């Protein structure tokens, strides 16, 4: 597995967000990193090709765009696992898909522009797979986001990213939606990427940059930059910790867990009894499973008085990881 070069490491540490909205942004970033534009573009292309990045460009917020998304899971028999995984790989509504060590062994994220589209996607997956889809929509968000830091010695660290979203979602017009469609897979790796996008959506580059800036301020874009593949970069302990918390206490406990530096996502989600009694989900990352187990023990000590049980579901395989896409 390739390691990032000094330039790639510096780029990743600095530009997981904050990529400039200027006419020649790669040139601007290259000057900041002490290199030239073409070398930087090649370095980013190589990181994408090697799987060190899952994508590069705007990270869109499905909810702020008026879309719907959910976490879902299925109990897939071993003999049928590869067929179902291939089906979800080919489904544009499916962003991430992981194999996890539980009776519910396939966990994936669905994103669609509308609630009706989400329901239709779930029904189609159930019909084609012949399996029940357990739907776990987000009921409340306590925390989302972290920033990976790569040390010169090969160490991997995590720091929290706090974000503020305006109360009201933005109003999108047809050009905004065209901009989402043109950039949801990433920014072009060309010296003038916003010119390329402008030609694709039949407007001018200044409008593209202005629109992206506005949507970033309104929270429709979470950030613009590199999206690291944390597993490839050294955080191989990926544990979805799930907790059965008293309903009266779940919000307070969720806020406390979401404030921990090793937690990247923390949500309240519905129980699905009798198979699934858990209502609080917290994604925990570490260099290996031992680090994740230790982190989960810290959470357990915090919540023991109000917890009726928990599990840590580890990733056994990454089956798909493309980022959220909106399909018509």
N, C-alpha and C positions, 0 to 999 in steps of 0.2 A: 504494500500500500504506500503510495508516494507521500512524502512529507512536503509541506509548503516551503517554497524558497524564502529567503529573507524579505524579498519584495512582496511576495504573496502574503506572508505573515503580517507585514506592516500594513498592507492594504486591508486585510481582513480585520485587524485590530482597530483600525481607524474608521473604516467605511461600511460597517453593518447598518449604518444610517447616515444621514447628512450628506449624501452624494449631491454635488452641486447641480443646480438647474441653470447652467450657463450654456452659451452656444457651443463651446468645446470642453465639456466637463472632464473628459479623460486627460486632456492636456493640463487642465487646472489641478487635478488630483496628482498627476505625474510630477508636476513641479513641486507639490507639497511633499511627495515621497522621494524626491531626488532622482527621478528617472525621466524617460521621455514617453510620449503618448503611445507610440506603436508598441513599445516594450510592455507598458502597462496593459494595453488591450490584449496582447498575447498572453500575459500572465493570468488575466481574468478568464480568457478562453480556456487556458490549460487547466485552471482550477475547476471550471465547469465540466470539462471533459474527463477529469480524473475523479469527479464526484466529491471534491472537497467543498463545493458549493452546490446547493440544490437549485438555486436560481440567483439571478442578479437583476435588480430593478425595483419598481414600486411593490410594496407589500400591501395589498388592498385589504380593507376591512369589510367583510361580507355584510355585516349588519348595517354599517354606516351607508353602504351602497343600496340598502333596501332589500338585500337578498336574505336567504335563509340557509343556515347550515346546522348540522347536528353530528354528534358522535354516535356511531352505531356498531353493533356487534352481532356475530352469528356463531353458533356452535356447528362447526363444519366437520363431518366425518373425515378421517384420515384418507380414505380412498377417494374422496371427492375434493380434497383440499386444493390441489393444483388447478382443477377445472374452475372452481369458484374464484380462486385468486386471479386466473387469466381473465375471467369475466369482469372482475372489478378493475383490473389493469386497463381494460378496454373501455371502461365507463368514464366519460368525461366529467361526470358529477363527483367522482371519487378523487379526493386529493391524496390523503395519506391512507396507507393500509399496512397494518402490522400483524404478525402472528404473535400471540401472547400465551403464556402458560396458565391456562384456565379452561374450564369447560366451554366458556365463550372464548374461542381461540383465534377469531379473526375480528380485528377492530379497525374501523375505517371512518373517515370523515367525509360527509356528503355536503356539497354546496350547490345551490340553485338560485336563480333570480327571484323565485316566488315560493310561497308556502305550498301552493298547489303543485308546483314542480318538484318540491322535495317529497311530498306524499307520493307523487307518481313514480319518482325514482325508487323509493322504498318498495312500492308495490311491484315494480318491474323486477327488481333484484330478487324479491321473494318468489315471484313467478318463475323466473329463469333458473334460479338456484334450487327451488323446491325447499327452501329453508326459511325459518322465521327470522326476521330482522328485529333485534331489540334496539329501540330508539332511545337515546339518552340526550335530549336537547339541554342546552345550558339554561338553567333557571336563574342563576346569578353568577356574576364574575367577580372574583376577589383579587386576582392578579393574572397578568399575561405579559410575558416577555423577559428575556435575558440577553446579555451581550457576552459572547465568548471572547476570551483573551488568550492568545497563544504566547508562551514565553520562549525566549531564545534557547532555553535548555530543553525544550520539548514539553514543558508543563502546560496544562490546560486549566484555565480558571474561568469563573462565571461571575459577572456582576449584574445586579438588578437594573432593569430599565423601567422607569416610571413613565407613564403617559397620561395626559389629560385629554379627554374628549369633550367637546362642547355638548351641551344637553340636547340640542336639536340636531338631527341628522341633516346633511346637505341635500339640497334639491338638485337633481341631476337632469341635464337635458340630453338630447341625442348625441351631441358632440362629446359630452362627458362619457357617455356609455361607449362610444366608439373608441375613446381613449383607453378605457378600461380593457376593452377587447384587444386593442393593439399592443398593450404592455403587460397583460397579466402573465404572460410567459417569460417576461424579462425585457430589458432594454437592448436595442441593437448594439453590437460591439463594433461600432463605426465611429470615426472621429467626431461626427456631428449626429449623435443618435436621435436628437429631437427633430432634426430635419427629416430623418428617415420616417419617424412616426408621423410627422405632419403630412408627408406625401401619402402615407397609407390611409389617413382619415380626411384627406382633402381640406387641409387648413394650412396655416403658416406656423413656423417653428416657435415664434414668440407666443402665439396662442397656446401651443402645447405646454410650454414652460410655465406660462401664467396659470393655466388650468391645473397643472400638477401642483404648483405652489398653493393655490386655493384649496384643493382637495386635501393636501397635506395639513394645512391649517385647520380644516374642518374635521379632520380625523378619518376621512374616507381612505386616505393612505396612511398607514401606520408609520412607515419609514421608507426611504429609498436607499438601497445599497445591497450589500452582499448578504445572502441568506446561507449561513454555514451548515454543512452536514456535520452535526455534532458528533455522530458516531464515527465517521471517517477521520475526524480531527482529534479523537482521543477520549471523548465522553461515551464510553461503550456500556456504561451502566444506565440503562434507560428503564426506569420503573414507574409504572402508573400505580400510585398508592391510592387506595379507595377505603373510605371510612364510613361506618354506620354510626352517625352522630344524632343525638337527640334533636328533634326538629326545633325545639325552643332555643337551642344553643348553637345551631349550625352556622348562623351568620357570623356570630362573634368568633367562633373557632376558625371559620374560613378566612376571616380577615387576618387572624394571627398566623395561620399556616401560610397564607399568601405573602406575608411579609418576610418569610425565611429566604435567605439568599440562594439556597440550593433548589428552590421551587420555581419552575418556569411558568406553570399554568396552575390555577386553582379555581375550581368551579363547584357550584352546587348543581346536581343533576337528579332526576327522579330515580327512585327505587323501582325495580321490576321484580316484585315478589312472585313466587318464593325463591326464584333462582338468584336474584340479585338484591341484597338488602342494603346496599351502600348508597349514600346520598351526597358524599363529598369526595371529589376527585382532586388529587394533587400530583402533578408530574414532577418527579425527582430525578436529577441527573447526577452521575458521578463517573469516575474513571473506570469503575468496575462494579459488580453487584455488591461487593462487600461495603463499598462507600454508600450505596443506595440503601442497603439494609441498615447501616448505622444511622443514616439520615432519617429513615422511617422510625427507628427507635426513638430519636429525638422528638419526632412528632407524637409518637405514642405517649411519651412522658408528659407532653403538654395537654393531651386530650383525654387521658385515661378515665377521668371522672365522668366523662360524657360520651364515651365510645362504647358501643356494643359489639365491636369487632372490626377488623380491618384485614386487607390483603395487599400485597405488592405484586402486580402483574408485570413480569419482565418481558421485554421484546425478545422473541426468539428469531425473528427475521423481519427485515423491512421489505414489504412486498410492493409498495408503491409510495413515492414521495415526490409530488409535483407541485405542491402549493395549490391554493384554492383557485378554481377556474369557474367562470360563469358561462353556462351554455344556454343557448336560446331554446 
